């Protein structure tokens, strides 16, 4: 952090400490994830999918550091992947029932790309947004954004 921001190590440490003081739940999540992984050899997504991390108990501290970062990140990234896949399944089923010309073409991380006839644009935007937002009910709201254009770049 100090190198990336061009600040002294002590100043970077103070920023990190202040962040965790403000957002204590983040530190608890990180610690709990690493502890669970050390005890079980894996972490889980919200949907229960497991990511095995055998290096978490390595004697090599460099390897352990990488494994700890994976133990913290994998449940978050994996749960996001679970969510987008559920949304894709639900959207595909709903489009099939609606008998529309809209086609799901591509997934890019947390985005979905569709080919939508102009006559269906307004309706499909609402349908897709709704299905993405309710794919995985969480304690916090999930807000999906939609864009459109003649190509992927224009849609952003």
N, C-alpha and C positions, 0 to 999 in steps of 0.2 A: 504494500500500500504506500509506503513512504517513497519508493522509487516511482511508482505510477503517478503520484501526486506531486512529486518533487519536494517533499517535506522531510523533516527529521524523523527518525524512528520513534522517538519519544512522543512527538506530536501525533504520529499515526496511531500509536498505542492509546493515547488519550482519546482520540476520535472513536476508536473501536470500543473502548471502555464506556464512553458516553452513549454510544449507540446501544450497547447491551443494557445499560442502566435504563434507557428510555424504553427499550423493547425487550424486556426480560424473557418473554415467551419465546423469542427467537433463540436465545442462548439455551433455554431449557430444552427446546426441540432438538437443537444440535447435540447437546449432551446426552439426551435420552436416546436419540437415534444411534449414536456411537456405542452407547452402553448396550442397547438391545442387540446390535450387530455383533459386538464382542461376545455376548452370551449365546447367541443363536447362529452366528455365521451368515446371516442374511438380514435384509430389511424387506418391508412390504409396502405395496402401494395401498391406497384407500380401498381398492377392490380386492386386496389380498394377494395380488401377484407378488412373487418372491424374486429378489435379486440377491444371489449368493455372492458374498464378498469374503473369500477364504483368507485373503491377505491381512485381514483386520487384526489378527493376532501374530503377525510376523515379528521376527526379532530385528528386522531391518526397519529403522525408524522412518526412512524415506518412503518405503513401501507402505508402512502403517499410515503415514500422513495422507498418501493418495487414497488408501482404503477408507479412511475416516471421511474424507471429502466425498467419496462415492456413497458412503453410508448416509450422509446428510442430504446429498443431492438426488440420489436414485428414487426415494419415495416421492419427491416433488415432481421430478421429470416423468417418472413412471405413471403417477396419478394423472398428470396432464395428458399423457399418451392414452391412458384408459378413457379419459373423458372425451377426447376427440374421436376415438374409435366408437364409443357408444353413440355419440352424435351422428357419426357417419351411418351406422346401422339404422338408427331411428329415422334419419333423413331419407335414406334409400327406401325404407319401407313406406314412409309417408308419400314420397313422390310416386311410388308404384301404385298406391291406392288412388292417388289424385289423377293419374293418367295424363300427365303433363309432358311437355317437350323438354323441360329442364333436365339436364344431366350433370351428375357429380363427376368431375374430371380428375381431380388431383388433391392430395393433402400435402401441405408444406408446413411441418411443425404443428402450430396451433391454428392454421388457416386451411380453409377448404375453397377450392376453385370450382365454379360451376359454369356451364354453358346454358344461358337462360334466354329464351326468346323475349324480345322486347315487350311483347304483349303480356308476359307473365312476370315481368321484373318486380313490380310492386308487391304482388301476392307472394312470390317466391322469396323475396327478401324477408318478409315477415315470417314466413314458415321456417326458413333456414335459421334465422336469428332465434326464434322461439325454441326450436329443437336443440340448438347449440347451448342455449342458456339453461335448459332443463335436463340435459343429458345425464348429469350427475348432481343430484340435490346436495348442496353443502350448507353449512351454517351461515356462510356469507354469500351475497348475491354474485352470480356469474353474469357478466355483461359482455355480450358479443357485439362486434361492430361489423357493418357491411359496407362494401364499396362496390362500384360497378364501373365498367369501361369496356372498350373494345379489346383490351388486352390486360394482362396481370398488372403491368406497370401503371396503367391509367386507373385501375381499380384502387390503387393506394393513393 
